[in-house]
Amino acid sequence: MSGNLLGAGAVISCPHGGRATAANTAASAVLMDGMSVATAAHGYVVTGCPHTVGGVPAPCVSVRWTADGTGVTVGGASVLLDTSAAQCFTAAFVPQGPPVVQAAQRKVTVR
């Protein structure tokens, strides 16, 4: 599978426009734009999702990623690509659709 590496600071949103950010960003020896490369070990939270179902708020609150089988790991966890499979969920774990990843050119450095 091909794709671009995601950094912990990647611009990601839920399908309804809420902002997804990395909840835990442990230091890594592999950096992109000065931030850790995102891995399957990172948790993502969503804020500002306006989604409603039948007039009842049902916002996305988290993103769960499925690591690709690239074999590339950082600290034992598979790296995330902009093509990695993911799903946004409500607080009740109802799937809401895949997140939207904004494409960007990144500079990767290894310490």
N, C-alpha and C positions, 0 to 999 in steps of 0.2 A: 504494500500500500504506500502511496506517495502522498506528500503534503508538507506543509511548513510547520516547524516547531512552534508550539505555543509557549509564551512566557507567562509567568505568574501575573503580569500586568496587562495581559491581552485584553482587548476591548470585546467583551462578550455580552450578549443580551438574550433575554428569553424571547419567544416568538411574539410576545405582546409589547415589547419595548422596555421591560424591566432590566436593570443593570446587574450582571453577574460578576462577582469578584471572588478572588481566591480567599478562603477563610483561614487557611493555614499555609504559610509559606516558609517552610524550613529552609535554612541556608543550604546552598548547593555549590559544588565546585564548578557547575556549568551554569553560566549566566547569559542572559539575553537582555541587552539594554540595561545592564546593571542589576537585573532581577533574576531570580531562579527560573530555570526552565520548568514548565508545568509538567507534572507527572500524574499518574493515576492515583497517587497517594494524596494529592491536593483535594480539599473539599471546596466547593463553590456555593456561595449563597446569593440569592436574588433579592434585590430590593426595588421597590417602585413599580411592581407589576400591576397594571390596572385591570387585569382580566376578571370578568364576572360571568356567572352562569345563571341565567334566569333572574338577573338583577341581584344575585348574591355574590359578594366578593369571593373569588377563588384564585388568588394570586399564586404565581410561581414563587417558591421560596428556596429551591435548591436545584443544582445540576449534578447529575451523576454521569460520569464518563466510563466508557468501555474502552480499555486500552487496546490499541491495534497490535497485531502480532508482528511488529517490526523487528523485535529483538533488541531494540535500543533502549537501554535503561540508564537511569541516574539514581544512584543510591539504592539500587535494587528494585526501583519502581519504573514501570514502562513510561516513556515520554508520551505526551499528548501532542497530536498534530491537529491542524485546522480541519482535517478530514476525519478525525476520530469520532466514533459514534457516541452520542450523548442524548440525554433526555432531561427535560425540566419537569419538576414535580411540585405539587401543592404540599401544604403541611400534612395532609392526609395521604400523601404518596400517590396521588392521582397523576398519571402522566399527562403533560400539557403540550408536548411537542419538542423538537430539537432546538437547541440554542443557536443563535446566529453569531458567527465569529467574523469580526471585521479583519479583512486581509491587510497585512502590513509587512514590509521588508524589515528584517531584524538582523542585528549584528550579534553573532554568537561568539562567546569567549570561554575558554577553559582555563581555570587557575591551576 
